[in-house]
Amino acid sequence: MNKNDEKKVLELFKKGKGKTLSEITSYMDWSPKLKKQNRDFLDKLVESGDLILSKRGKYNTPKNLGYITGNLDVVKDRFAFVDTEDFGVFIPKSKFNGAFNGDLVMVQLSSETTGAKKDGEVVKILKREKNTIIGIYQANERFGFVVPTHSFGNDIFVPKRFNGGAHNGELVVCEIISWGEKDKKPEGKIIERIGDPYDTNNMIEALIIREGLSMDFSPRLIKKAKELSDQLSEEEIAKRRDLRDLPIITIDGDDAKDLDDAVYVEKLDNGNFKLIVCIADVSYYVPFGSALDMEARKRGNSVYLVDRVIPMFPREISNGLCSLNPHENKFVFTCEMEIDNKGQVISHETYKAVISTAHRMTYGGVNKILAGDKDYTEEYKDINKMVFEMLELSHILRELKYSRGSIDFDIPEVRAVLGEDKKVEYLKVIERGESERIIEDFMIAANETVAEKIFWMELPFLYRTHEKPDPDRITALNDSIKKFGYNLHGHEELHPGKFQKIIEQSKEDGNSQIIHKLILMSLKQARYTVDNIGHFGLSSNYYAHFTSPIRRYADLMVHRVINETLTGYPSKKTIKMFKDEMSAIGSHISKTERTAMKLESESVKIKIVEYMLDKIGEEYKSRIIGFNKTKIFFETEEHVECFFDGVNSPNYFVFDEVNYTMTNEDTGEIFKLGDSVEVSIVRADLSELEVEVVPAQYLDQYRGPRQFRKKY
């Protein structure tokens, strides 16, 4: 029996009725003489959570019986959520039933909850997420505990013989050797000592270990990467279109090393534009199913932490062989489009090519050319005309994008600029200029073009999809933005253009940052799927990721599918190969992407909190971005998130959930979303990764734990 048998068995339950072993044996045309083998096969499906066996001896799927499966996401060790594609389920800690953060669990929904907000209880642990935990060791005379530094669900008991020589207060890696029971803590042994838990380099190292990632590749993979020749075969060059005479350029950030996209624009005599988007042809060097490919698939994507990059490929490939460095012959996968003055792609072609980029441009450099900087204009006079034609085409594409309702999230990126000691020298707010928008517009055009091409060929494919938001979330969003005078009229029939109109209006009103964030939090996360359900945020019917195969595995798979179409329609064998793999790959890399985003955000937060340790007592301008029962949340002008806790004040603060305000009952002062407030930094805490502030007018009354911060 194989995967096809599993699929056929599960299809038997589509109508919802349970079936006995005998009924399944008959449906599947199995031999009744192999009763034990047949039962063992079904028992494996029960063990994996695909089926449930009732006390009456009937099999059925969890979904038919009202159960759901998903990963447990523990929040501050107090409660958890299990998210499905349609709704989230709240799990109180008393109903974890031995499950821990990240575990794949089966959940029974409470009969008392309805709609998108549901409660549930873990009834079965299908798979443990991991057996190692990062935490701080707390030593006693005969035993100790590891207190996880991230939400996990419980401390881990460590017998003295298993403490690995760790000292009290050290950051350690603990391996789980027993998961415990309902009223018994899990047991573990310390397998690695990381060091001072408040050394930010150690903290970032712990993030990497926690998620099972590695900066390094095995010697075998490094050897294979080095064996790949950087000498382009003349035979292969002859098979490709030669674009080396065109002034194709890369445009990236100052510190980028993996240059995987290059562009060329030419305004044609008929008034249309030729746009050529060239992407590093990683698939030429990394065959599907090879050792390098399987490692890249496992990683899913490169991870860009605040102080280091965890690459998807060895640097011999990402920074060298495949990087489109200037004046070097490189193999690329190309999407060439002719675009009219309304932004419509009237013809296109995908093909393999060889290029030699004319310049390694930076966003800042191109912005200076567009601003008329004399030095840059003179230095790059050979591409000066093309740069302005790029701008013209970008504006046309952008106008089309806006007219169809695409949402443009213009949220500045905060970058922690590190010195040689890896400590933050200053925080830099990165805002998009015209050059950044040019590349974004061109990449979207290429991504949509290749996605539509493959859609109509009806081939197995990985689309980048973004579903419509949940109605309940949109209702909550509407309640929030009404406080600023905005309204999502008729939000039952939702279109992304309605969001964009509010975003544009908020820019004029000076509320853009908070409105952007409120809208962003209401939307679902984009993911990779084999079903093309469109991209809500971009208001796009066809979208895929084609433009970054050095750092995203999705793009590499997209290249492989397109490659099979260059000489005709793919064979049945090839189609089957992609069909068998694509769905599982999409689910896996959607998960690795979410992990990468979480780590990138956490690493930046670690460094920002470290930076704020030296800012105690300093005042900052800030805006209110949220509330809970006792706290007001702020964001400073440098985009540092912080909070004021009313519990640490002699005044009495009351949160009004209906009007979403916080009132000082002693003075009558009312705090509202979006209010500008001068705040003073009173605490920066690396253990909790939080920055505490006090509104300047209350500073003299502050009675919080001022000294509760680590100095080193």
ZAMAR-86285 format. One record per residue (C-alpha): x, y, z; residue in one letter. Coordinates in steps of 0.1 Angstrom, whole numbers, padded with zeros to 4 digits, always signed. Example, Ala and Ser with C-alpha at 12.3 -4.5 7.8 and 13.67 -1.06 7.14 Angstrom:
+0123-0045+0078A;+0137-0011+0071S;
END
This chain:
+0000+0000+0000M;+0012+0035-0009N;+0003+0072-0009K;-0023+0066-0036N;-0041+0041-0013D;-0041+0067+0014E;-0056+0092-0010K;-0083+0068-0021K;-0092+0058+0015V;-0096+0094+0025L;-0118+0101-0005E;-0142+0075+0008L;-0152+0099+0036F;-0161+0129+0014K;-0198+0123+0020K;-0192+0123+0058G;-0204+0089+0068K;-0182+0066+0089G;-0171+0032+0077K;-0161-0001+0092T;-0130-0020+0083L;-0151-0044+0063S;-0167-0016+0043E;-0134+0000+0036I;-0119-0034+0026T;-0148-0039+0001S;-0146-0003-0013Y;-0108-0006-0018M;-0110-0041-0032D;-0085-0053-0006W;-0082-0090+0001S;-0103-0099+0033P;-0076-0125+0041K;-0052-0097+0048L;-0073-0083+0076K;-0044-0076+0100K;-0024-0058+0072Q;-0055-0037+0063N;-0062-0028+0099R;-0025-0018+0104D;-0027+0004+0074F;-0058+0022+0088L;-0042+0024+0122D;-0013+0044+0108K;-0038+0069+0094L;-0054+0071+0128V;-0019+0077+0144E;-0011+0104+0119S;-0045+0121+0126G;-0059+0116+0091D;-0086+0093+0105L;-0104+0087+0138I;-0116+0053+0150L;-0148+0055+0171S;-0157+0031+0200K;-0182+0015+0176R;-0154+0005+0153G;-0161+0031+0125K;-0135+0052+0108Y;-0140+0087+0098N;-0120+0119+0092T;-0115+0145+0120P;-0132+0171+0099K;-0164+0151+0094N;-0165+0146+0132L;-0160+0183+0140G;-0123+0182+0149Y;-0096+0204+0134I;-0058+0199+0132T;-0032+0225+0133G;-0001+0238+0151N;-0004+0251+0187L;+0008+0287+0189D;+0013+0294+0226V;+0011+0331+0237V;+0030+0342+0268K;+0026+0307+0283D;-0010+0316+0293R;-0031+0305+0263F;-0028+0294+0227A;-0043+0295+0193F;-0047+0269+0166V;-0053+0286+0132D;-0071+0271+0102T;-0075+0286+0068E;-0110+0298+0078D;-0108+0306+0116F;-0087+0306+0147G;-0094+0285+0178V;-0086+0298+0213F;-0071+0272+0237I;-0069+0280+0274P;-0038+0266+0292K;-0060+0242+0312S;-0069+0225+0279K;-0034+0221+0264F;-0034+0185+0277N;+0003+0180+0274G;+0008+0199+0241A;+0035+0225+0238F;+0042+0254+0214N;+0045+0243+0178G;+0031+0208+0183D;+0007+0195+0156L;-0025+0188+0175V;-0061+0176+0170M;-0086+0200+0186V;-0122+0194+0196Q;-0143+0226+0192L;-0165+0238+0221S;-0202+0235+0212S;-0208+0268+0229E;-0188+0289+0204T;-0199+0301+0169T;-0187+0323+0141G;-0150+0330+0135A;-0142+0331+0173K;-0141+0296+0186K;-0128+0278+0217D;-0114+0243+0218G;-0094+0217+0236E;-0064+0196+0225V;-0076+0160+0223V;-0045+0144+0206K;-0009+0153+0200I;-0001+0142+0164L;+0035+0154+0162K;+0059+0171+0185R;+0074+0202+0168E;+0109+0198+0183K;+0127+0181+0211N;+0151+0210+0220T;+0142+0241+0240I;+0162+0273+0245I;+0159+0287+0281G;+0176+0300+0312I;+0189+0274+0337Y;+0177+0278+0373Q;+0198+0256+0396A;+0188+0241+0429N;+0209+0218+0451E;+0198+0185+0437R;+0180+0195+0404F;+0172+0225+0383G;+0147+0239+0358F;+0151+0254+0323V;+0127+0283+0319V;+0121+0288+0282P;+0129+0322+0268T;+0100+0319+0243H;+0064+0308+0247S;+0065+0270+0252F;+0038+0261+0278G;+0059+0249+0308N;+0093+0248+0325D;+0115+0218+0320I;+0127+0198+0350F;+0164+0189+0348V;+0180+0163+0372P;+0214+0173+0385K;+0232+0145+0365R;+0218+0161+0333F;+0227+0197+0339N;+0257+0196+0316G;+0278+0217+0339G;+0256+0247+0334A;+0257+0275+0359H;+0227+0292+0374N;+0213+0319+0351G;+0230+0306+0319E;+0213+0305+0286L;+0212+0268+0275V;+0199+0243+0250V;+0178+0216+0267C;+0168+0183+0250E;+0135+0169+0261I;+0138+0133+0273I;+0103+0129+0287S;+0072+0150+0278W;+0057+0145+0312G;+0020+0141+0319E;-0009+0164+0326K;+0003+0174+0361D;+0040+0166+0356K;+0065+0189+0340K;+0085+0176+0310P;+0121+0164+0318E;+0152+0173+0299G;+0190+0174+0298K;+0212+0203+0289I;+0232+0196+0257I;+0247+0231+0251E;+0256+0261+0271R;+0252+0294+0252I;+0263+0318+0279G;+0250+0352+0292D;+0213+0353+0284P;+0214+0391+0281Y;+0243+0393+0256D;+0224+0402+0225T;+0248+0382+0202N;+0239+0351+0224N;+0202+0360+0222M;+0203+0360+0184I;+0224+0328+0183E;+0196+0313+0205A;+0170+0323+0180L;+0188+0305+0152I;+0192+0273+0174I;+0156+0275+0186R;+0142+0273+0150E;+0167+0246+0140G;+0185+0268+0115L;+0222+0270+0106S;+0245+0295+0091M;+0267+0266+0079D;+0263+0240+0052F;+0278+0205+0054S;+0313+0200+0040P;+0297+0178+0013R;+0274+0206+0001L;+0302+0231+0002I;+0323+0208-0019K;+0294+0204-0044K;+0289+0241-0046A;+0326+0247-0053K;+0326+0220-0080E;+0301+0241-0100L;+0321+0258-0127S;+0319+0296-0132D;+0331+0292-0167Q;+0301+0295-0190L;+0299+0267-0216S;+0300+0280-0251E;+0277+0252-0260E;+0251+0264-0235E;+0257+0301-0245I;+0248+0291-0281A;+0214+0277-0269K;+0205+0310-0252R;+0196+0345-0264R;+0227+0367-0261D;+0218+0400-0244L;+0253+0411-0235R;+0252+0441-0257D;+0223+0456-0238L;+0230+0480-0209P;+0211+0458-0184I;+0216+0470-0148I;+0210+0457-0112T;+0194+0480-0087I;+0197+0469-0050D;+0205+0481-0015G;+0240+0493-0007D;+0250+0461+0012D;+0233+0435-0010A;+0255+0407-0021K;+0231+0382-0037D;+0220+0402-0069L;+0194+0380-0084D;+0174+0405-0107D;+0185+0429-0134A;+0164+0451-0157V;+0164+0469-0190Y;+0138+0493-0205V;+0135+0508-0240E;+0109+0531-0253K;+0098+0518-0287L;+0089+0538-0318D;+0052+0529-0314N;+0052+0545-0280G;+0051+0513-0261N;+0079+0501-0237F;+0101+0470-0239K;+0107+0457-0203L;+0133+0430-0199I;+0135+0414-0164V;+0165+0390-0161C;+0166+0366-0131I;+0196+0345-0120A;+0192+0311-0136D;+0198+0290-0104V;+0179+0261-0118S;+0207+0256-0144Y;+0232+0248-0117Y;+0209+0231-0091V;+0190+0202-0106P;+0156+0192-0091F;+0161+0166-0063G;+0199+0171-0060S;+0216+0174-0026A;+0219+0212-0030L;+0182+0214-0040D;+0170+0194-0011M;+0189+0215+0014E;+0175+0247-0002A;+0140+0232-0001R;+0144+0224+0036K;+0155+0259+0044R;+0128+0274+0022G;+0143+0308+0020N;+0172+0330+0032S;+0167+0346+0065V;+0179+0382+0069Y;+0186+0388+0106L;+0197+0422+0120V;+0234+0412+0120D;+0238+0383+0097R;+0222+0364+0068V;+0213+0327+0069I;+0215+0319+0032P;+0194+0293+0013M;+0224+0283-0008F;+0261+0283+0000P;+0277+0316-0006R;+0297+0302-0035E;+0263+0301-0053I;+0243+0330-0038S;+0271+0356-0037N;+0293+0343-0065G;+0282+0319-0092L;+0246+0331-0096C;+0249+0367-0084S;+0245+0391-0113L;+0277+0410-0106N;+0287+0438-0130P;+0307+0430-0162H;+0305+0392-0156E;+0288+0368-0180N;+0259+0352-0163K;+0231+0328-0172F;+0196+0342-0166V;+0159+0333-0170F;+0142+0362-0187T;+0107+0376-0190C;+0105+0401-0218E;+0073+0422-0221M;+0059+0448-0244E;+0038+0472-0224I;+0015+0499-0238D;+0009+0534-0224N;-0019+0521-0202K;+0002+0495-0185G;-0012+0465-0203Q;+0012+0437-0213V;+0003+0433-0250I;+0029+0406-0257S;+0055+0386-0237H;+0081+0360-0240E;+0100+0339-0215T;+0134+0325-0224Y;+0169+0317-0212K;+0196+0342-0219A;+0232+0352-0211V;+0239+0388-0199I;+0267+0410-0186S;+0253+0437-0164T;+0266+0472-0172A;+0264+0486-0137H;+0258+0475-0101R;+0234+0504-0092M;+0221+0512-0058T;+0186+0526-0049Y;+0203+0557-0036G;+0224+0562-0067G;+0194+0559-0091V;+0174+0582-0069N;+0202+0608-0072K;+0201+0605-0110I;+0164+0610-0110L;+0169+0640-0087A;+0193+0656-0112G;+0226+0651-0092D;+0253+0663-0116K;+0280+0638-0104D;+0258+0608-0107Y;+0243+0619-0140T;+0278+0623-0155E;+0291+0590-0141E;+0262+0570-0155Y;+0255+0590-0186K;+0253+0558-0207D;+0221+0547-0188I;+0208+0582-0179N;+0181+0581-0206K;+0170+0546-0197M;+0167+0554-0160V;+0141+0581-0169F;+0123+0558-0192E;+0122+0533-0164M;+0106+0560-0142L;+0080+0567-0169E;+0071+0531-0173L;+0070+0526-0135S;+0044+0554-0132H;+0023+0538-0159I;+0024+0504-0142L;+0017+0520-0108R;-0013+0539-0121E;-0028+0507-0135L;-0021+0489-0103K;-0039+0516-0082Y;-0068+0518-0107S;-0076+0482-0101R;-0074+0486-0063G;-0040+0473-0053S;-0031+0481-0017I;+0001+0501-0013D;+0015+0496+0022F;+0039+0525+0026D;+0053+0516+0061I;+0088+0528+0067P;+0114+0501+0076E;+0134+0506+0107V;+0170+0495+0103R;+0194+0491+0132A;+0228+0503+0119V;+0255+0483+0137L;+0290+0492+0145G;+0321+0469+0144E;+0312+0457+0179D;+0277+0447+0166K;+0260+0472+0188K;+0235+0497+0174V;+0251+0530+0165E;+0217+0546+0154Y;+0183+0537+0140L;+0177+0545+0104K;+0143+0548+0089V;+0143+0534+0053I;+0116+0549+0031E;+0109+0539-0004R;+0121+0563-0031G;+0113+0562-0068E;+0141+0536-0075S;+0127+0512-0050E;+0092+0516-0065R;+0106+0511-0100I;+0120+0477-0091I;+0089+0467-0072E;+0066+0476-0102D;+0088+0458-0126F;+0090+0426-0105M;+0052+0426-0100I;+0048+0429-0138A;+0071+0399-0144A;+0055+0378-0116N;+0020+0384-0129E;+0030+0377-0165T;+0046+0343-0158V;+0017+0333-0135A;-0009+0340-0161E;+0010+0322-0187K;+0012+0290-0166I;-0024+0293-0154F;-0037+0290-0189W;-0014+0261-0197M;-0031+0243-0167E;+0002+0230-0153L;+0010+0222-0116P;+0024+0255-0102F;+0031+0274-0071L;+0010+0306-0069Y;+0016+0334-0045R;-0019+0338-0031T;-0036+0361-0007H;-0071+0354+0005E;-0098+0378+0014K;-0098+0388+0051P;-0122+0373+0077D;-0154+0393+0080P;-0150+0395+0118D;-0116+0410+0115R;-0129+0436+0090I;-0158+0445+0113T;-0132+0450+0141A;-0110+0471+0118L;-0139+0492+0108N;-0147+0499+0144D;-0111+0510+0150S;-0108+0533+0119I;-0141+0549+0126K;-0125+0566+0156K;-0103+0585+0130F;-0133+0594+0108G;-0129+0566+0082Y;-0154+0540+0072N;-0153+0508+0051L;-0187+0513+0036H;-0203+0481+0024G;-0174+0460+0037H;-0196+0428+0033E;-0186+0430-0004E;-0149+0437+0001L;-0126+0450-0025H;-0089+0460-0018P;-0095+0494-0035G;-0116+0504-0005K;-0085+0500+0017F;-0064+0520-0006Q;-0088+0549-0006K;-0086+0550+0032I;-0048+0548+0031I;-0046+0577+0007E;-0070+0598+0028Q;-0050+0590+0060S;-0018+0603+0043K;-0035+0637+0039E;-0048+0636+0075D;-0014+0627+0090G;-0026+0593+0103N;-0010+0571+0077S;+0013+0550+0099Q;-0014+0539+0124I;-0040+0533+0097I;-0015+0513+0076H;-0008+0491+0106K;-0044+0486+0115L;-0053+0475+0080I;-0022+0452+0077L;-0031+0435+0110M;-0066+0428+0097S;-0054+0410+0066L;-0044+0373+0062K;-0009+0363+0054Q;+0000+0355+0018A;+0011+0320+0011R;+0021+0295-0016Y;-0006+0273-0030T;-0012+0251-0060V;-0047+0265-0064D;-0048+0299-0080N;-0072+0319-0057I;-0057+0353-0066G;-0039+0379-0046H;-0063+0401-0027F;-0037+0427-0016G;-0024+0433-0051L;-0059+0429-0066S;-0043+0404-0090S;-0059+0374-0106N;-0026+0357-0113Y;+0005+0360-0092Y;+0036+0340-0085A;+0072+0345-0073H;+0096+0344-0102F;+0122+0370-0093T;+0143+0358-0064S;+0155+0321-0068P;+0187+0328-0049I;+0168+0335-0017R;+0133+0319-0022R;+0127+0283-0030Y;+0093+0291-0045A;+0109+0311-0073D;+0132+0282-0081L;+0102+0259-0085M;+0085+0284-0107V;+0116+0286-0129H;+0116+0248-0133R;+0080+0247-0144V;+0085+0275-0169I;+0116+0258-0182N;+0096+0228-0192E;+0074+0250-0214T;+0101+0266-0234L;+0103+0238-0260T;+0066+0228-0259G;+0041+0212-0235Y;+0057+0192-0207P;+0055+0154-0207S;+0030+0135-0186K;+0059+0122-0165K;+0072+0157-0158T;+0036+0170-0150I;+0031+0141-0126K;+0065+0148-0109M;+0055+0184-0102F;+0020+0175-0092K;+0032+0150-0066D;+0056+0175-0050E;+0041+0209-0054M;+0014+0210-0027S;+0037+0198+0001A;+0064+0222-0010I;+0040+0251-0009G;+0029+0242+0026S;+0065+0238+0038H;+0079+0270+0024I;+0049+0290+0036S;+0058+0278+0070K;+0096+0286+0066T;+0087+0321+0054E;+0066+0328+0085R;+0095+0315+0107T;+0119+0338+0088A;+0097+0368+0093M;+0093+0361+0130K;+0131+0357+0135L;+0139+0388+0115E;+0115+0408+0136S;+0128+0394+0169E;+0164+0400+0160S;+0157+0436+0152V;+0138+0440+0185K;+0167+0425+0205I;+0191+0451+0191K;+0166+0480+0195I;+0160+0472+0232V;+0198+0470+0237E;+0200+0504+0220Y;+0174+0518+0244M;+0193+0507+0275L;+0214+0538+0272D;+0184+0561+0266K;+0168+0559+0301I;+0155+0593+0310G;+0155+0607+0275E;+0123+0621+0260E;+0108+0612+0226Y;+0078+0623+0206K;+0054+0594+0200S;+0020+0584+0189R;-0005+0561+0206I;-0010+0529+0185I;-0031+0507+0209G;-0044+0499+0243F;-0052+0470+0266N;-0068+0470+0301K;-0039+0487+0318T;-0014+0498+0291K;-0011+0524+0265I;+0011+0514+0235F;+0032+0540+0217F;+0055+0543+0187E;+0083+0569+0188T;+0094+0590+0158E;+0122+0565+0153E;+0095+0538+0151H;+0104+0522+0185V;+0074+0504+0200E;+0070+0510+0238C;+0043+0511+0264F;+0031+0529+0296F;+0016+0507+0323D;-0010+0525+0344G;-0004+0501+0372V;+0029+0518+0379N;+0012+0552+0384S;-0005+0564+0415P;-0034+0576+0392N;-0063+0553+0383Y;-0066+0546+0346F;-0097+0530+0330V;-0098+0515+0295F;-0130+0521+0275D;-0134+0492+0251E;-0163+0507+0233V;-0147+0540+0224N;-0111+0526+0225Y;-0097+0552+0249T;-0078+0553+0282M;-0090+0578+0308T;-0070+0590+0338N;-0099+0590+0363E;-0080+0613+0387D;-0073+0641+0362T;-0100+0634+0335G;-0073+0633+0308E;-0083+0610+0279I;-0059+0592+0256F;-0070+0583+0221K;-0056+0563+0192L;-0032+0585+0172G;-0027+0611+0199D;+0008+0627+0199S;+0024+0623+0233V;+0058+0632+0247E;+0072+0602+0266V;+0102+0595+0287S;+0121+0562+0286I;+0121+0546+0321V;+0130+0509+0314R;+0145+0488+0287A;+0142+0451+0295D;+0161+0425+0275L;+0145+0395+0293S;+0110+0406+0281E;+0122+0425+0250L;+0102+0456+0260E;+0106+0493+0264V;+0086+0510+0291E;+0078+0547+0290V;+0059+0573+0310V;+0040+0603+0295P;+0062+0632+0303A;+0036+0649+0325Q;+0035+0618+0348Y;+0073+0612+0351L;+0076+0626+0386D;+0049+0602+0398Q;+0064+0571+0382Y;+0069+0543+0408R;+0078+0514+0384G;+0109+0492+0385P;+0134+0517+0371R;+0165+0496+0379Q;+0151+0464+0364F;+0174+0463+0334R;+0206+0445+0325K;+0239+0464+0324K;+0270+0449+0310Y;
END
